[in-house]
Amino acid sequence: MKHALAFALIALATPALAVPPVGFEQRVEQLRIAYGAPGVSIAIVENDKPTLAKGWGVREIGKPERVGPDTIFGTGSTGKAFTVAALAILVDEGKLKWDDKVIDHLPDFRMWDPWVTREMTVRDLLVHRSGLGLGAGDLLFVPNSDLSRQETVRRLRFIKPATSFRSAYAYDNILYMVAGELVTAVSGEPWERFMHSHVFAPLGMNHATDSNAEFQAVADRAHPHGRFDGPIVGLGHQQAYGAEATLAGNAAPAGGLAISANDMTRWLLTQLGHGQIPGSSARLFSAEQSTQMWSPVTLQPIDARPPEFAVTQPMFDAYALGWDVQDYRGTKIISHGGAVFGSLTEVVLIPDKNIGFSIAVNSEEGEIVRGLMYELLDHYLGFPAANWPEKYHAYRLARLAEAARLVGAQQAKPARVGPSLPLDRYVGDYADPWYGTIKVRRAGSALAIQFPHSRGMDSVLAHHQYDTFRTQPALRWIEPAYVTFSIDADGKVDRVRMKPVSPLADFSFDYQDLDFAPVAAAGQGAKQ
């Protein structure tokens, strides 16, 4: 009896590997072909071992090079957890504390409100409760930028808050750029060098990159793809993005990494090992810092989901340090998604099962990423398959079709009245305090608009109605916008406002946050 009990205890202590679903690799390929994604990369680790690191499809549409386990994919905002890991290393070294005031390490750091400037902590930078609005300041790096990270962080002081400090959740990227500057200031090394020497190298992530220049220099890389020759961005034929569609270097700490499936297994194992480096007694960061990373800080609102997705709606949802923390069918899940132009990634940890996985595509077919995520969660948690990719595919197509209908209706039925002024009266320079100065000029019989720092956004303006015009970016993947000129009582332009044309435009095209005034009246701000 004692022997039987001892055997049972040993069995409980060493669970068998819960290997991926039978036929999973064939399922991935079926979905990839059905939904038109050029390439897919998946990494899975189970009980301290990699059980899958594989690629499907091609690196670039129309070319033969295949995706393999060492092909790097842009991973977007999943890289925020890496910047947090860099800070955790500095905390372990005693050079930093999570609740240090940012201004004590970055004396030139400024928010709009001087009180918030004084009170902002390192933790506050990482948990989306600063008072900034959703995606505030993202046009400083979207669709690209020639601004330095230092200049981008300086312009933060001109961005008005949307809520009071620490009162609400709103996802931002710009404060992770501040976090990158913090790593540089405290360590004495540029963020990029610190990532390589203190994170990638110790983990054996030999293919990972943290800059666009590095990414472009790697032959075995997944080229980004999208659909942008249809009525709205997201519809049309699958095609490769051009070189302009790269995450600007100033935003790299917020989501500028590219990682392969093999390298991702090292990261997943380290996270599940609470900082212990796989196959080693050494640690990347301490168990104490691991606890900090996964501890919920900011509650996220939970919106009702459509009936077919009701089971995915969590009972709790919070943001920790670079990670989302929520439940799925009663089990705690640590995860984070990432999106950059033409690439999507999801990183998922199931700590109670000691299982982690990542899914990446080099296109914008989110139904593959999201659908397979829930398919794997159901498998590892013991629930029956529920055709999640098919459900997400139908849902996505319906949303795109409705958005295209709305945009078509806007274009088909405007009141063809205006403009109020001769076109030359709209010409001028207009400045927004944080973005800088746009230039409106004559272009033959029309107007044209020029944006500083953002390649590809310049456009001839098509008249829409009244004093509203529509941009027509030469780069089709850039979301077009309405540009509205406000006329004062003297018949002069006193304000220029913008908003996206498509209701599905990515929140990083935060045109609605811009407020341009004629340069003579704009006052102090970014200036250019």
C-alpha positions in Angstrom: 0.0 0.0 0.0 2.8 2.4 0.9 4.6 1.6 -2.4 1.4 2.2 -4.4 0.9 5.6 -2.6 4.6 6.5 -3.3 4.2 5.6 -7.0 1.0 7.7 -7.2 2.8 10.7 -5.7 5.7 10.4 -8.1 3.2 10.2 -11.0 1.5 13.4 -9.8 4.8 15.2 -9.4 6.0 14.3 -13.0 3.0 14.8 -15.3 3.2 13.4 -18.9 3.6 15.9 -21.7 0.2 17.2 -22.9 1.4 17.2 -26.5 -0.3 19.4 -29.1 -3.6 18.1 -30.6 -3.5 15.2 -33.0 -3.4 16.6 -36.5 -2.5 20.1 -35.3 0.2 20.7 -37.8 -2.1 19.7 -40.7 -4.8 22.0 -39.2 -2.5 25.0 -39.2 -1.6 24.4 -42.9 -5.3 24.0 -43.8 -6.2 27.3 -42.1 -3.2 29.1 -43.6 -4.2 28.1 -47.1 -7.9 28.7 -46.6 -7.5 32.2 -45.2 -4.6 33.2 -47.4 -1.8 33.8 -44.9 1.6 33.6 -46.5 3.4 32.2 -43.4 2.8 31.0 -39.8 5.2 30.3 -37.0 4.3 28.5 -33.8 6.2 27.6 -30.6 4.9 25.4 -27.8 6.6 24.4 -24.5 5.2 21.9 -22.1 6.5 20.9 -18.7 10.0 22.6 -19.1 10.5 21.3 -22.7 9.8 22.6 -26.2 7.3 20.3 -27.9 6.9 22.3 -31.2 8.8 25.0 -33.0 7.8 25.1 -36.6 7.0 27.2 -39.6 4.4 26.9 -42.3 4.2 28.6 -45.7 6.5 31.1 -47.2 8.4 34.2 -46.0 7.2 36.3 -48.8 4.2 35.8 -51.2 5.3 34.8 -54.7 8.7 33.6 -53.6 9.8 30.1 -52.7 11.7 30.5 -49.4 9.9 28.6 -46.7 9.2 29.6 -43.1 11.3 27.5 -40.7 11.8 27.3 -37.0 14.5 30.1 -37.2 12.5 32.5 -39.4 12.0 35.7 -37.5 8.6 37.4 -37.4 7.7 40.9 -36.2 6.1 40.4 -32.7 4.7 43.8 -32.0 3.6 44.7 -28.5 4.5 41.3 -27.1 7.9 42.9 -26.9 6.7 45.1 -24.0 7.3 42.2 -21.7 11.0 42.1 -22.9 11.4 45.8 -22.0 9.9 45.0 -18.6 12.4 42.1 -18.2 15.2 44.5 -18.9 13.9 46.7 -16.1 13.5 43.7 -13.8 17.2 42.9 -14.3 18.1 46.4 -13.2 15.8 46.1 -10.2 17.6 42.9 -9.3 20.9 44.7 -9.6 19.7 47.3 -7.1 19.8 50.1 -9.7 16.1 50.7 -9.8 12.9 50.1 -7.9 9.4 49.6 -9.5 8.0 52.5 -7.5 10.9 54.9 -8.1 9.8 58.3 -9.5 10.6 58.4 -13.2 11.9 62.0 -12.9 14.5 60.9 -10.4 16.2 58.8 -13.2 15.1 61.0 -16.2 15.3 64.6 -15.0 13.9 66.0 -18.3 10.8 63.7 -18.2 7.6 65.7 -18.4 3.9 64.9 -18.6 1.2 67.5 -19.4 0.4 67.9 -15.7 3.3 68.9 -13.5 1.8 66.9 -10.5 1.7 63.8 -12.7 5.3 64.4 -13.7 6.3 64.4 -10.1 4.2 61.3 -9.1 4.8 59.1 -12.2 6.6 55.9 -11.1 8.3 53.2 -13.2 5.4 50.9 -12.5 3.0 53.6 -13.9 4.9 53.7 -17.2 4.0 50.0 -17.7 0.4 49.6 -16.8 -1.7 52.0 -19.0 -3.1 54.1 -16.2 -1.3 57.4 -16.9 -4.4 59.4 -18.0 -3.3 59.4 -21.7 -6.0 58.4 -24.2 -6.0 55.2 -26.2 -2.9 55.2 -28.5 -2.1 58.8 -27.6 0.9 60.0 -29.5 1.1 57.0 -31.8 1.3 59.1 -34.9 4.8 60.0 -33.7 5.9 56.6 -34.9 3.0 55.4 -37.1 3.2 54.8 -40.0 6.9 55.5 -39.5 9.1 58.3 -38.2 12.4 60.0 -38.5 12.1 61.3 -34.9 14.6 60.1 -32.3 13.3 58.3 -29.2 14.6 61.2 -27.1 12.6 63.7 -29.1 9.5 61.6 -29.1 9.7 61.3 -25.3 10.2 65.1 -25.1 7.0 65.7 -27.0 5.0 63.7 -24.5 4.7 66.9 -22.4 2.4 68.4 -25.0 -0.1 65.5 -25.1 -3.2 66.4 -23.1 -4.6 63.7 -20.9 -8.0 62.1 -21.5 -8.6 61.1 -17.9 -7.2 61.8 -14.5 -4.0 60.0 -13.4 -4.5 56.4 -12.3 -8.2 56.5 -12.8 -8.8 54.5 -16.0 -7.2 52.0 -18.3 -6.2 53.2 -21.8 -3.5 51.3 -23.8 -0.5 53.4 -24.9 2.8 52.9 -26.5 4.6 56.1 -25.9 5.3 55.4 -22.2 7.1 52.2 -23.1 9.4 54.4 -25.2 10.1 56.3 -21.9 10.7 52.9 -20.3 13.3 52.2 -23.0 15.0 55.5 -22.2 14.9 54.6 -18.6 16.8 51.3 -19.4 19.4 53.4 -21.2 19.8 56.0 -18.4 20.0 53.5 -15.6 22.2 50.9 -17.3 24.5 53.3 -19.3 23.8 51.2 -22.4 21.4 52.0 -25.3 18.2 49.9 -24.9 19.1 47.9 -28.1 22.5 46.9 -26.8 21.1 46.1 -23.3 18.5 43.8 -24.9 21.2 41.9 -26.8 23.7 41.6 -24.1 21.4 41.1 -21.1 18.4 39.4 -22.5 18.9 37.7 -25.9 22.4 36.5 -25.3 21.8 34.9 -21.8 18.7 33.1 -23.1 20.4 31.9 -26.3 17.9 33.8 -28.5 20.4 33.8 -31.3 18.2 35.0 -34.1 16.1 37.8 -32.3 16.4 41.4 -33.5 15.4 44.7 -31.9 15.8 47.2 -34.7 14.5 47.6 -38.2 18.0 47.7 -39.6 18.8 44.3 -37.9 15.5 42.8 -39.1 16.2 43.9 -42.7 19.7 42.4 -42.6 18.4 38.9 -41.7 17.8 36.8 -44.8 15.5 34.3 -42.9 12.8 36.9 -42.1 9.1 36.9 -42.6 8.1 39.8 -44.8 4.9 41.6 -43.7 1.8 41.3 -45.8 -1.7 43.0 -45.9 -4.7 43.7 -48.0 -5.0 47.3 -49.0 -6.2 47.5 -52.6 -9.9 47.1 -51.7 -12.5 49.7 -50.6 -10.9 49.9 -47.1 -7.6 48.7 -45.6 -8.1 45.1 -44.7 -9.9 44.1 -47.9 -8.3 43.2 -51.3 -5.5 41.0 -52.5 -2.8 39.7 -50.2 0.4 41.6 -51.0 3.8 42.4 -49.4 4.2 45.7 -47.6 7.0 47.9 -48.9 10.1 48.9 -46.9 8.2 51.9 -45.5 6.0 49.7 -43.4 8.5 49.2 -40.6 8.1 50.0 -36.9 10.0 53.2 -36.4 13.1 52.9 -34.2 11.9 55.4 -31.7 9.1 52.9 -30.7 11.2 49.8 -30.5 10.8 49.3 -26.7 7.1 49.3 -27.2 7.1 46.6 -29.8 10.1 46.5 -32.2 11.3 42.9 -31.8 11.4 40.1 -34.3 11.7 36.5 -32.9 11.7 33.0 -34.3 9.9 30.0 -33.1 13.0 28.4 -31.7 14.0 31.6 -29.9 10.5 32.0 -28.6 10.6 28.6 -26.8 13.5 30.0 -24.7 11.4 33.1 -23.7 8.4 30.9 -22.9 10.4 28.6 -20.7 12.1 31.5 -18.9 8.7 33.0 -18.1 7.2 29.8 -16.9 10.4 29.2 -14.9 9.9 32.5 -13.2 13.2 33.9 -14.5 15.3 30.8 -14.6 17.2 30.3 -17.8 16.3 27.1 -19.5 18.8 24.3 -19.0 20.8 26.3 -16.5 20.9 27.2 -12.8 21.4 30.9 -13.7 18.5 33.3 -13.7 17.6 36.1 -16.1 15.6 37.8 -13.3 14.5 36.7 -9.8 11.4 34.9 -8.9 10.4 38.1 -7.0 10.5 40.1 -10.2 8.5 37.4 -12.0 5.8 37.8 -9.3 5.8 41.5 -9.9 5.5 41.1 -13.7 2.4 38.9 -13.4 0.7 40.8 -10.6 -2.4 42.6 -11.8 -2.3 46.4 -11.4 -4.9 48.1 -13.7 -8.4 46.7 -14.2 -9.5 46.5 -17.9 -13.1 47.0 -18.8 -14.9 43.8 -20.0 -17.2 44.4 -22.9 -20.0 41.9 -23.7 -19.0 39.6 -26.6 -21.2 38.3 -29.4 -23.1 35.1 -28.4 -20.8 32.8 -30.4 -17.8 34.1 -28.4 -19.5 34.3 -25.0 -17.4 31.5 -23.5 -14.2 33.5 -24.2 -15.5 36.5 -22.1 -13.4 36.6 -18.9 -14.6 37.1 -15.4 -11.6 39.3 -14.6 -9.2 41.2 -16.9 -6.3 43.2 -15.7 -2.9 44.6 -17.0 0.2 43.7 -15.1 3.8 44.7 -16.1 3.8 44.1 -19.8 1.3 41.3 -19.6 -2.5 40.8 -19.7 -3.8 38.7 -16.8 -7.3 37.2 -17.2 -9.2 33.9 -16.8 -10.4 31.5 -19.5 -12.9 28.9 -18.4 -11.8 29.4 -14.8 -8.0 29.1 -15.4 -5.6 32.1 -15.1 -4.0 33.0 -18.4 -1.0 35.3 -18.8 -0.8 36.6 -22.4 -0.1 39.5 -24.7 -0.9 40.2 -28.3 1.2 42.1 -30.8 0.5 43.8 -34.1 2.7 45.7 -36.5 2.1 46.4 -40.1 1.6 43.0 -41.8 2.4 40.8 -38.8 0.4 39.5 -35.8 1.6 37.6 -32.8 0.0 36.2 -29.6 2.1 34.9 -26.6 0.2 32.8 -24.1 1.2 31.2 -20.7 -0.9 28.8 -18.7 1.1 28.8 -15.4 -1.1 26.2 -13.6 -0.3 23.7 -16.5 3.3 24.8 -17.0 2.5 25.3 -20.7 3.2 28.2 -23.0 2.9 28.9 -26.7 3.2 31.7 -29.3 1.5 32.0 -32.7 2.6 34.4 -35.4 1.6 35.2 -38.9 3.3 37.5 -41.5 -0.1 39.0 -42.5 -3.2 40.4 -40.9 -5.4 37.3 -40.7 -6.1 37.6 -37.0 -8.6 34.8 -37.1 -5.6 32.4 -37.4 -3.8 33.8 -34.4 -6.9 34.3 -32.2 -8.6 31.1 -33.4 -5.7 28.8 -32.8 -5.0 30.4 -29.5 -8.4 29.3 -28.2 -8.1 26.0 -29.9 -4.9 25.3 -28.0 -6.3 26.6 -24.8 -9.3 24.3 -25.1 -7.0 21.4 -25.8 -4.7 21.9 -22.9 -7.6 22.7 -20.5 -9.6 19.6 -21.6 -12.4 21.2 -23.5 -13.8 20.0 -26.9 -12.8 21.7 -30.1 -15.1 24.6 -31.0 -14.0 25.7 -34.5 -12.7 29.0 -33.2 -10.7 30.0 -36.3 -13.8 29.5 -38.5 -15.9 31.6 -36.1 -13.3 34.4 -36.0 -13.0 34.3 -39.8 -16.7 34.8 -40.3 -16.8 37.6 -37.7 -13.9 39.4 -39.2 -15.3 39.3 -42.7 -18.7 40.6 -41.5 -17.1 43.5 -39.7 -14.9 44.4 -42.8 -18.0 44.2 -45.1 -20.0 46.5 -42.8 -17.1 49.0 -42.5 -16.7 49.0 -46.3 -20.5 49.6 -46.7 -20.4 52.6 -44.3 -17.3 54.1 -46.0 -19.0 53.6 -49.4 -22.1 55.3 -48.2 -20.0 58.3 -46.9 -18.4 58.7 -50.3 -21.6 58.2 -52.3 -23.9 60.6 -50.5 -22.1 63.7 -49.3 -23.7 67.0 -49.7 -21.7 68.4 -52.6 -21.5 71.9 -51.0 -18.4 74.0 -50.6 -15.7 74.5 -50.0 -16.5 77.8 -48.3 -13.3 79.6 -49.4 -11.1 79.8 -52.5 -8.5 77.1 -52.3 -5.7 79.6 -51.8 -7.3 80.7 -48.5 -6.7 77.2 -47.0 -3.0 77.2 -47.8 -0.7 77.6 -44.9 1.3 75.9 -42.1 -0.7 74.5 -39.2 0.9 73.2 -36.0 -0.2 70.7 -33.4 1.6 71.0 -30.0 2.8 67.3 -30.0 2.8 66.2 -33.6 4.4 69.2 -35.2 3.6 71.3 -38.3 1.7 70.2 -41.4 1.8 72.1 -44.6 -1.2 72.7 -46.9 -0.2 73.8 -50.4 -1.8 74.2 -53.8 -1.3 71.2 -56.1 -2.6 72.4 -59.5 -6.3 72.7 -59.2 -6.4 71.0 -55.8 -4.9 71.1 -52.4 -2.1 68.9 -51.0 -1.1 68.2 -47.4 2.4 67.4 -46.2 3.2 65.6 -42.9 6.6 66.0 -41.2 8.5 62.9 -40.1 5.9 60.4 -41.5 6.9 59.1 -44.9 4.0 58.2 -47.2 1.3 60.2 -45.5 1.6 63.2 -47.8 -1.4 63.4 -50.0 -3.5 65.4 -52.5 -6.7 66.3 -50.8 -10.0 65.3 -52.5 -12.9 67.6 -51.6 -15.6 65.7 -49.6 -18.2 68.2 -48.5 -18.3 71.7 -47.0 -14.8 72.4 -45.6 -13.9 68.7 -45.3 -11.4 67.0 -47.6 -10.1 63.4 -47.8 -6.5 62.3 -47.8 -5.4 59.9 -50.5 -2.1 58.5 -49.3 0.2 57.2 -52.0 0.9 54.2 -49.7 -2.4 52.4 -49.8 -1.9 50.7 -46.4 -1.9 54.1 -44.7 -5.4 54.8 -43.3 -7.0 57.8 -45.2 -8.4 60.6 -43.1 -10.9 63.4 -43.3 -9.4 66.8 -42.9 -11.8 69.5 -41.7 -10.9 73.2 -41.8 -12.8 75.4 -39.3 -13.5 79.0 -40.5 -13.7 81.9 -38.0 -15.9 84.9 -38.2 -13.4 86.8 -40.4 -13.4 84.0 -43.0 -10.0 82.7 -42.0 -9.0 79.1 -41.1 -8.5 78.9 -37.3 -8.4 75.2 -36.8 -7.7 72.0 -38.7 -9.0 68.7 -37.3 -8.8 65.1 -38.6 -10.4 61.7 -38.2 -10.0 58.3 -39.8 -12.3 57.5 -42.8 -12.6 53.8 -41.8 -14.5 52.8 -38.6 -12.0 49.9 -38.3 -8.8 52.1 -38.6 -6.2 50.9 -36.1 -6.2 53.1 -33.0 -2.6 54.1 -33.7 -3.8 56.3 -36.5 -5.0 58.7 -33.8 -5.9 61.5 -36.2 -8.7 62.5 -33.9 -6.2 63.6 -31.2 -4.6 66.2 -33.5 -5.6 69.9 -33.1 -3.8 72.1 -35.7 -3.8 75.9 -35.5 -2.2 78.4 -37.9 1.4 78.6 -37.0 1.2 82.2 -36.0 -1.4 81.3 -33.4 -0.2 77.8 -32.5 2.1 78.9 -29.6 4.8 76.7 -28.1 5.0 73.0 -28.9 6.7 70.5 -31.1 7.1 73.2 -33.8 8.1 70.9 -36.6 
